[in-house]
Protein backbone atom coordinates (compact mmCIF):
# COMPACT_ATOMS: atom_id res chain seq x y z
CA UNK A 1 0.00 0.00 0.00
CA UNK A 2 2.85 2.36 0.87
CA UNK A 3 4.52 1.59 -2.46
CA UNK A 4 1.31 2.36 -4.35
CA UNK A 5 0.82 5.64 -2.52
CA UNK A 6 4.31 6.90 -3.38
CA UNK A 7 4.48 5.38 -6.85
CA UNK A 8 5.59 8.71 -8.35
CA UNK A 9 8.30 9.29 -5.73
CA UNK A 10 11.51 7.60 -4.71
CA UNK A 11 11.09 5.35 -1.69
CA UNK A 12 13.41 3.18 0.35
CA UNK A 13 12.00 0.02 1.93
CA UNK A 14 14.47 -1.72 4.25
CA UNK A 15 14.11 -5.51 4.35
CA UNK A 16 12.25 -7.18 7.22
CA UNK A 17 14.65 -8.34 9.92
CA UNK A 18 12.57 -11.04 11.58
CA UNK A 19 15.46 -12.44 13.62
CA UNK A 20 16.11 -9.03 15.17
CA UNK A 21 12.42 -8.50 15.92
CA UNK A 22 12.26 -11.89 17.63
CA UNK A 23 15.37 -11.12 19.66
CA UNK A 24 13.90 -7.85 20.94
CA UNK A 25 10.59 -9.59 21.60
CA UNK A 26 12.33 -12.30 23.62
CA UNK A 27 14.14 -9.71 25.70
CA UNK A 28 10.93 -7.82 26.43
CA UNK A 29 8.98 -10.98 27.26
CA UNK A 30 11.73 -11.93 29.73
CA UNK A 31 11.22 -8.59 31.47
CA UNK A 32 7.45 -9.05 31.59
CA UNK A 33 7.67 -12.56 33.05
CA UNK A 34 9.50 -11.23 36.09
CA UNK A 35 6.46 -9.15 37.04
CA UNK A 36 3.79 -11.82 36.56
CA UNK A 37 2.19 -14.47 38.77
CA UNK A 38 1.06 -16.12 35.52
CA UNK A 39 2.20 -15.24 32.01
CA UNK A 40 0.79 -15.85 28.53
CA UNK A 41 2.47 -14.68 25.34
CA UNK A 42 0.03 -14.40 22.43
CA UNK A 43 2.24 -12.92 19.73
CA UNK A 44 5.61 -11.39 19.00
CA UNK A 45 4.47 -8.13 20.60
CA UNK A 46 1.63 -9.04 22.94
CA UNK A 47 1.22 -10.85 26.26
CA UNK A 48 -1.12 -11.18 29.24
CA UNK A 49 0.10 -10.98 32.83
CA UNK A 50 -1.87 -12.04 35.89
CA UNK A 51 -0.48 -9.94 38.77
CA UNK A 52 -3.31 -10.46 41.27
CA UNK A 53 -1.11 -11.98 43.97
CA UNK A 54 1.76 -9.56 43.46
CA UNK A 55 -0.49 -6.55 44.05
CA UNK A 56 -2.85 -8.20 46.57
CA UNK A 57 -5.79 -7.51 44.29
CA UNK A 58 -5.20 -3.73 44.32
CA UNK A 59 -5.81 -2.01 40.98
CA UNK A 60 -4.01 1.09 42.26
CA UNK A 61 -0.90 -0.99 42.96
CA UNK A 62 -1.34 -2.80 39.61
CA UNK A 63 -1.23 0.60 37.88
CA UNK A 64 2.05 1.42 39.62
CA UNK A 65 3.43 -1.99 38.68
CA UNK A 66 2.43 -1.42 35.04
CA UNK A 67 4.24 1.93 35.04
CA UNK A 68 7.40 0.22 36.33
CA UNK A 69 7.13 -2.23 33.43
CA UNK A 70 6.77 0.63 30.93
CA UNK A 71 9.81 2.39 32.38
CA UNK A 72 11.99 -0.73 32.49
CA UNK A 73 11.21 -1.80 28.92
CA UNK A 74 11.93 1.71 27.64
CA UNK A 75 15.19 1.91 29.60
CA UNK A 76 16.50 -1.55 28.67
CA UNK A 77 15.15 -2.02 25.13
CA UNK A 78 14.39 1.56 23.99
CA UNK A 79 10.87 0.42 23.09
CA UNK A 80 7.58 2.02 24.12
CA UNK A 81 4.71 -0.21 25.24
CA UNK A 82 1.00 0.19 25.91
CA UNK A 83 -0.55 -1.57 28.90
CA UNK A 84 -4.14 -2.14 29.94
CA UNK A 85 -4.89 -3.05 33.56
CA UNK A 86 -8.33 -4.61 34.00
CA UNK A 87 -10.29 -7.39 35.75
CA UNK A 88 -9.84 -9.84 32.84
CA UNK A 89 -8.03 -10.46 29.56
CA UNK A 90 -10.82 -9.14 27.35
CA UNK A 91 -11.02 -5.71 28.97
CA UNK A 92 -7.22 -5.54 29.43
CA UNK A 93 -6.75 -6.06 25.69
CA UNK A 94 -9.17 -3.26 24.83
CA UNK A 95 -7.61 -1.00 27.47
CA UNK A 96 -4.11 -1.67 26.10
CA UNK A 97 -5.27 -0.54 22.64
CA UNK A 98 -7.00 2.54 24.06
CA UNK A 99 -3.98 4.86 24.05
CA UNK A 100 -1.55 3.34 21.56
CA UNK A 101 1.29 3.63 20.73
CA UNK A 102 2.24 4.64 24.27
CA UNK A 103 -0.14 4.62 27.17
CA UNK A 104 -1.34 3.10 30.41
CA UNK A 105 -5.05 2.60 31.04
CA UNK A 106 -6.43 1.22 34.30
CA UNK A 107 -10.01 -0.05 34.36
CA UNK A 108 -11.39 -1.28 37.69
CA UNK A 109 -14.31 -3.74 37.94
CA UNK A 110 -16.60 -0.82 38.85
CA UNK A 111 -15.49 1.13 35.77
CA UNK A 112 -15.67 -1.72 33.25
CA UNK A 113 -19.10 -1.11 31.74
CA UNK A 114 -18.77 2.68 31.71
CA UNK A 115 -15.37 2.31 30.01
CA UNK A 116 -16.66 -0.09 27.35
CA UNK A 117 -20.06 1.49 26.66
CA UNK A 118 -18.98 4.47 24.46
CA UNK A 119 -16.42 2.51 22.42
CA UNK A 120 -17.25 1.52 18.82
CA UNK A 121 -18.22 -2.13 18.30
CA UNK A 122 -15.16 -2.83 16.16
CA UNK A 123 -13.03 -2.66 19.34
CA UNK A 124 -14.15 -6.24 19.97
CA UNK A 125 -12.02 -9.04 18.56
CA UNK A 126 -13.94 -10.62 15.68
CA UNK A 127 -15.91 -7.50 14.73
CA UNK A 128 -14.55 -6.44 11.36
CA UNK A 129 -15.88 -4.09 8.72
CA UNK A 130 -18.70 -6.34 7.46
CA UNK A 131 -19.84 -7.31 10.95
CA UNK A 132 -19.83 -3.71 12.18
CA UNK A 133 -21.81 -2.66 9.09
CA UNK A 134 -24.38 -5.37 9.79
CA UNK A 135 -24.59 -4.28 13.42
CA UNK A 136 -25.13 -0.69 12.34
CA UNK A 137 -28.20 -1.75 10.33
CA UNK A 138 -29.52 -3.12 13.63
CA UNK A 139 -28.87 0.19 15.36
CA UNK A 140 -25.74 -1.07 17.13
CA UNK A 141 -22.85 1.38 16.97
CA UNK A 142 -21.21 1.17 20.38
CA UNK A 143 -20.45 -1.58 22.88
CA UNK A 144 -23.11 -0.02 25.07
CA UNK A 145 -25.66 -0.50 22.28
CA UNK A 146 -24.48 -4.08 21.86
CA UNK A 147 -24.69 -4.89 25.58
CA UNK A 148 -28.32 -3.68 25.69
CA UNK A 149 -29.40 -5.36 22.46
CA UNK A 150 -31.74 -8.35 22.73
CA UNK A 151 -29.64 -11.53 22.93
CA UNK A 152 -32.12 -13.61 20.96
CA UNK A 153 -31.99 -11.11 18.10
CA UNK A 154 -28.20 -11.25 18.16
CA UNK A 155 -28.34 -15.03 17.94
CA UNK A 156 -30.82 -14.82 15.06
CA UNK A 157 -28.52 -12.43 13.18
CA UNK A 158 -25.09 -13.92 13.93
CA UNK A 159 -25.72 -17.48 15.14
CA UNK A 160 -25.68 -18.86 18.67
CA UNK A 161 -21.91 -18.86 19.20
CA UNK A 162 -21.17 -15.37 17.87
CA UNK A 163 -24.38 -13.82 19.17
CA UNK A 164 -23.67 -15.01 22.71
CA UNK A 165 -20.01 -14.04 22.41
CA UNK A 166 -20.88 -10.49 21.32
CA UNK A 167 -23.37 -10.06 24.18
CA UNK A 168 -21.06 -11.14 26.99
CA UNK A 169 -17.98 -9.43 25.57
CA UNK A 170 -19.86 -6.14 25.28
CA UNK A 171 -20.54 -6.47 29.02
CA UNK A 172 -16.84 -7.13 29.70
CA UNK A 173 -17.43 -10.70 30.86
CA UNK A 174 -14.44 -13.01 30.40
CA UNK A 175 -13.30 -15.81 32.70
CA UNK A 176 -10.47 -17.23 30.57
CA UNK A 177 -7.32 -17.71 32.68
CA UNK A 178 -3.85 -16.34 31.97
CA UNK A 179 -1.79 -19.44 31.29
CA UNK A 180 1.37 -20.41 29.44
CA UNK A 181 0.65 -22.07 26.13
CA UNK A 182 1.75 -25.67 26.00
CA UNK A 183 2.61 -25.61 22.31
CA UNK A 184 6.28 -26.15 21.49
CA UNK A 185 8.03 -23.05 20.22
CA UNK A 186 11.40 -22.56 18.54
CA UNK A 187 14.12 -20.51 20.23
CA UNK A 188 16.94 -19.64 17.86
CA UNK A 189 19.98 -17.42 17.46
CA UNK A 190 22.11 -16.62 14.43
CA UNK A 191 25.70 -15.45 14.03
CA UNK A 192 27.84 -14.45 11.06
CA UNK A 193 31.61 -14.90 11.31
CA UNK A 194 33.75 -11.87 10.55
CA UNK A 195 35.69 -13.84 7.93
CA UNK A 196 35.51 -17.19 6.17
CA UNK A 197 37.34 -19.89 8.09
CA UNK A 198 37.65 -23.64 8.64
CA UNK A 199 39.32 -23.14 12.00
CA UNK A 200 37.12 -25.23 14.29
CA UNK A 201 38.16 -23.27 17.39
CA UNK A 202 36.90 -20.03 15.84
CA UNK A 203 33.65 -21.66 14.74
CA UNK A 204 33.03 -23.31 18.12
CA UNK A 205 33.73 -20.08 19.99
CA UNK A 206 30.83 -18.50 18.13
CA UNK A 207 28.64 -21.60 18.58
CA UNK A 208 29.27 -21.70 22.34
CA UNK A 209 28.23 -18.05 22.67
CA UNK A 210 24.99 -18.82 20.85
CA UNK A 211 24.39 -21.87 23.07
CA UNK A 212 24.87 -19.85 26.24
CA UNK A 213 22.51 -17.15 24.99
CA UNK A 214 19.76 -19.65 24.14
CA UNK A 215 20.26 -21.61 27.36
CA UNK A 216 19.99 -18.45 29.49
CA UNK A 217 16.79 -17.50 27.71
CA UNK A 218 15.27 -20.96 28.24
CA UNK A 219 16.20 -20.91 31.91
CA UNK A 220 14.70 -17.46 32.46
CA UNK A 221 11.46 -18.61 30.85
CA UNK A 222 11.36 -21.89 32.77
CA UNK A 223 11.47 -23.93 29.56
CA UNK A 224 13.29 -27.12 28.57
CA UNK A 225 14.46 -28.33 25.17
CA UNK A 226 13.77 -31.61 23.42
CA UNK A 227 15.17 -30.98 19.94
CA UNK A 228 18.46 -29.31 19.05
CA UNK A 229 19.13 -28.22 15.48
CA UNK A 230 22.10 -26.58 13.79
CA UNK A 231 22.00 -24.86 10.40
CA UNK A 232 25.21 -23.78 8.66
CA UNK A 233 25.44 -21.55 5.59
CA UNK A 234 28.79 -21.89 3.77
CA UNK A 235 30.64 -19.41 1.59
CA UNK A 236 28.94 -20.72 -1.55
CA UNK A 237 25.57 -20.20 0.18
CA UNK A 238 24.94 -23.94 0.42
CA UNK A 239 22.91 -24.93 3.46
CA UNK A 240 23.71 -27.85 5.79
CA UNK A 241 21.67 -28.86 8.83
CA UNK A 242 21.62 -31.50 11.55
CA UNK A 243 19.01 -32.16 14.22
CA UNK A 244 18.66 -34.41 17.27
CA UNK A 245 15.53 -35.12 19.30
CA UNK A 246 15.61 -36.63 22.78
CA UNK A 247 13.10 -38.93 24.42
CA UNK A 248 12.23 -36.35 27.10
CA UNK A 249 12.81 -32.60 27.63
CA UNK A 250 16.01 -31.57 29.40
CA UNK A 251 17.73 -28.37 30.55
CA UNK A 252 21.48 -28.71 30.95
CA UNK A 253 24.05 -26.38 29.36
CA UNK A 254 26.88 -28.93 29.00
CA UNK A 255 24.53 -31.45 27.43
CA UNK A 256 23.22 -28.77 25.07
CA UNK A 257 26.72 -27.80 23.91
CA UNK A 258 27.85 -31.40 23.46
CA UNK A 259 24.81 -32.08 21.31
CA UNK A 260 25.51 -29.05 19.13
C-alpha positions as CSV (number, residue, x, y, z in Angstrom):
1,X,0.0,0.0,0.0
2,X,2.9,2.4,0.9
3,X,4.5,1.6,-2.5
4,X,1.3,2.4,-4.4
5,X,0.8,5.6,-2.5
6,X,4.3,6.9,-3.4
7,X,4.5,5.4,-6.9
8,X,5.6,8.7,-8.4
9,X,8.3,9.3,-5.7
10,X,11.5,7.6,-4.7
11,X,11.1,5.3,-1.7
12,X,13.4,3.2,0.4
13,X,12.0,0.0,1.9
14,X,14.5,-1.7,4.3
15,X,14.1,-5.5,4.4
16,X,12.2,-7.2,7.2
17,X,14.7,-8.3,9.9
18,X,12.6,-11.0,11.6
19,X,15.5,-12.4,13.6
20,X,16.1,-9.0,15.2
21,X,12.4,-8.5,15.9
22,X,12.3,-11.9,17.6
23,X,15.4,-11.1,19.7
24,X,13.9,-7.9,20.9
25,X,10.6,-9.6,21.6
26,X,12.3,-12.3,23.6
27,X,14.1,-9.7,25.7
28,X,10.9,-7.8,26.4
29,X,9.0,-11.0,27.3
30,X,11.7,-11.9,29.7
31,X,11.2,-8.6,31.5
32,X,7.4,-9.0,31.6
33,X,7.7,-12.6,33.1
34,X,9.5,-11.2,36.1
35,X,6.5,-9.1,37.0
36,X,3.8,-11.8,36.6
37,X,2.2,-14.5,38.8
38,X,1.1,-16.1,35.5
39,X,2.2,-15.2,32.0
40,X,0.8,-15.9,28.5
41,X,2.5,-14.7,25.3
42,X,0.0,-14.4,22.4
43,X,2.2,-12.9,19.7
44,X,5.6,-11.4,19.0
45,X,4.5,-8.1,20.6
46,X,1.6,-9.0,22.9
47,X,1.2,-10.8,26.3
48,X,-1.1,-11.2,29.2
49,X,0.1,-11.0,32.8
50,X,-1.9,-12.0,35.9
51,X,-0.5,-9.9,38.8
52,X,-3.3,-10.5,41.3
53,X,-1.1,-12.0,44.0
54,X,1.8,-9.6,43.5
55,X,-0.5,-6.5,44.1
56,X,-2.8,-8.2,46.6
57,X,-5.8,-7.5,44.3
58,X,-5.2,-3.7,44.3
59,X,-5.8,-2.0,41.0
60,X,-4.0,1.1,42.3
61,X,-0.9,-1.0,43.0
62,X,-1.3,-2.8,39.6
63,X,-1.2,0.6,37.9
64,X,2.1,1.4,39.6
65,X,3.4,-2.0,38.7
66,X,2.4,-1.4,35.0
67,X,4.2,1.9,35.0
68,X,7.4,0.2,36.3
69,X,7.1,-2.2,33.4
70,X,6.8,0.6,30.9
71,X,9.8,2.4,32.4
72,X,12.0,-0.7,32.5
73,X,11.2,-1.8,28.9
74,X,11.9,1.7,27.6
75,X,15.2,1.9,29.6
76,X,16.5,-1.5,28.7
77,X,15.2,-2.0,25.1
78,X,14.4,1.6,24.0
79,X,10.9,0.4,23.1
80,X,7.6,2.0,24.1
81,X,4.7,-0.2,25.2
82,X,1.0,0.2,25.9
83,X,-0.5,-1.6,28.9
84,X,-4.1,-2.1,29.9
85,X,-4.9,-3.0,33.6
86,X,-8.3,-4.6,34.0
87,X,-10.3,-7.4,35.7
88,X,-9.8,-9.8,32.8
89,X,-8.0,-10.5,29.6
90,X,-10.8,-9.1,27.3
91,X,-11.0,-5.7,29.0
92,X,-7.2,-5.5,29.4
93,X,-6.7,-6.1,25.7
94,X,-9.2,-3.3,24.8
95,X,-7.6,-1.0,27.5
96,X,-4.1,-1.7,26.1
97,X,-5.3,-0.5,22.6
98,X,-7.0,2.5,24.1
99,X,-4.0,4.9,24.0
100,X,-1.5,3.3,21.6
101,X,1.3,3.6,20.7
102,X,2.2,4.6,24.3
103,X,-0.1,4.6,27.2
104,X,-1.3,3.1,30.4
105,X,-5.1,2.6,31.0
106,X,-6.4,1.2,34.3
107,X,-10.0,-0.1,34.4
108,X,-11.4,-1.3,37.7
109,X,-14.3,-3.7,37.9
110,X,-16.6,-0.8,38.8
111,X,-15.5,1.1,35.8
112,X,-15.7,-1.7,33.3
113,X,-19.1,-1.1,31.7
114,X,-18.8,2.7,31.7
115,X,-15.4,2.3,30.0
116,X,-16.7,-0.1,27.3
117,X,-20.1,1.5,26.7
118,X,-19.0,4.5,24.5
119,X,-16.4,2.5,22.4
120,X,-17.3,1.5,18.8
121,X,-18.2,-2.1,18.3
122,X,-15.2,-2.8,16.2
123,X,-13.0,-2.7,19.3
124,X,-14.1,-6.2,20.0
125,X,-12.0,-9.0,18.6
126,X,-13.9,-10.6,15.7
127,X,-15.9,-7.5,14.7
128,X,-14.5,-6.4,11.4
129,X,-15.9,-4.1,8.7
130,X,-18.7,-6.3,7.5
131,X,-19.8,-7.3,11.0
132,X,-19.8,-3.7,12.2
133,X,-21.8,-2.7,9.1
134,X,-24.4,-5.4,9.8
135,X,-24.6,-4.3,13.4
136,X,-25.1,-0.7,12.3
137,X,-28.2,-1.8,10.3
138,X,-29.5,-3.1,13.6
139,X,-28.9,0.2,15.4
140,X,-25.7,-1.1,17.1
141,X,-22.9,1.4,17.0
142,X,-21.2,1.2,20.4
143,X,-20.4,-1.6,22.9
144,X,-23.1,0.0,25.1
145,X,-25.7,-0.5,22.3
146,X,-24.5,-4.1,21.9
147,X,-24.7,-4.9,25.6
148,X,-28.3,-3.7,25.7
149,X,-29.4,-5.4,22.5
150,X,-31.7,-8.3,22.7
151,X,-29.6,-11.5,22.9
152,X,-32.1,-13.6,21.0
153,X,-32.0,-11.1,18.1
154,X,-28.2,-11.2,18.2
155,X,-28.3,-15.0,17.9
156,X,-30.8,-14.8,15.1
157,X,-28.5,-12.4,13.2
158,X,-25.1,-13.9,13.9
159,X,-25.7,-17.5,15.1
160,X,-25.7,-18.9,18.7
161,X,-21.9,-18.9,19.2
162,X,-21.2,-15.4,17.9
163,X,-24.4,-13.8,19.2
164,X,-23.7,-15.0,22.7
165,X,-20.0,-14.0,22.4
166,X,-20.9,-10.5,21.3
167,X,-23.4,-10.1,24.2
168,X,-21.1,-11.1,27.0
169,X,-18.0,-9.4,25.6
170,X,-19.9,-6.1,25.3
171,X,-20.5,-6.5,29.0
172,X,-16.8,-7.1,29.7
173,X,-17.4,-10.7,30.9
174,X,-14.4,-13.0,30.4
175,X,-13.3,-15.8,32.7
176,X,-10.5,-17.2,30.6
177,X,-7.3,-17.7,32.7
178,X,-3.9,-16.3,32.0
179,X,-1.8,-19.4,31.3
180,X,1.4,-20.4,29.4
181,X,0.6,-22.1,26.1
182,X,1.8,-25.7,26.0
183,X,2.6,-25.6,22.3
184,X,6.3,-26.1,21.5
185,X,8.0,-23.1,20.2
186,X,11.4,-22.6,18.5
187,X,14.1,-20.5,20.2
188,X,16.9,-19.6,17.9
189,X,20.0,-17.4,17.5
190,X,22.1,-16.6,14.4
191,X,25.7,-15.4,14.0
192,X,27.8,-14.4,11.1
193,X,31.6,-14.9,11.3
194,X,33.8,-11.9,10.5
195,X,35.7,-13.8,7.9
196,X,35.5,-17.2,6.2
197,X,37.3,-19.9,8.1
198,X,37.6,-23.6,8.6
199,X,39.3,-23.1,12.0
200,X,37.1,-25.2,14.3
201,X,38.2,-23.3,17.4
202,X,36.9,-20.0,15.8
203,X,33.7,-21.7,14.7
204,X,33.0,-23.3,18.1
205,X,33.7,-20.1,20.0
206,X,30.8,-18.5,18.1
207,X,28.6,-21.6,18.6
208,X,29.3,-21.7,22.3
209,X,28.2,-18.0,22.7
210,X,25.0,-18.8,20.8
211,X,24.4,-21.9,23.1
212,X,24.9,-19.8,26.2
213,X,22.5,-17.1,25.0
214,X,19.8,-19.6,24.1
215,X,20.3,-21.6,27.4
216,X,20.0,-18.4,29.5
217,X,16.8,-17.5,27.7
218,X,15.3,-21.0,28.2
219,X,16.2,-20.9,31.9
220,X,14.7,-17.5,32.5
221,X,11.5,-18.6,30.9
222,X,11.4,-21.9,32.8
223,X,11.5,-23.9,29.6
224,X,13.3,-27.1,28.6
225,X,14.5,-28.3,25.2
226,X,13.8,-31.6,23.4
227,X,15.2,-31.0,19.9
228,X,18.5,-29.3,19.0
229,X,19.1,-28.2,15.5
230,X,22.1,-26.6,13.8
231,X,22.0,-24.9,10.4
232,X,25.2,-23.8,8.7
233,X,25.4,-21.5,5.6
234,X,28.8,-21.9,3.8
235,X,30.6,-19.4,1.6
236,X,28.9,-20.7,-1.6
237,X,25.6,-20.2,0.2
238,X,24.9,-23.9,0.4
239,X,22.9,-24.9,3.5
240,X,23.7,-27.8,5.8
241,X,21.7,-28.9,8.8
242,X,21.6,-31.5,11.6
243,X,19.0,-32.2,14.2
244,X,18.7,-34.4,17.3
245,X,15.5,-35.1,19.3
246,X,15.6,-36.6,22.8
247,X,13.1,-38.9,24.4
248,X,12.2,-36.4,27.1
249,X,12.8,-32.6,27.6
250,X,16.0,-31.6,29.4
251,X,17.7,-28.4,30.6
252,X,21.5,-28.7,31.0
253,X,24.0,-26.4,29.4
254,X,26.9,-28.9,29.0
255,X,24.5,-31.4,27.4
256,X,23.2,-28.8,25.1
257,X,26.7,-27.8,23.9
258,X,27.9,-31.4,23.5
259,X,24.8,-32.1,21.3
260,X,25.5,-29.1,19.1
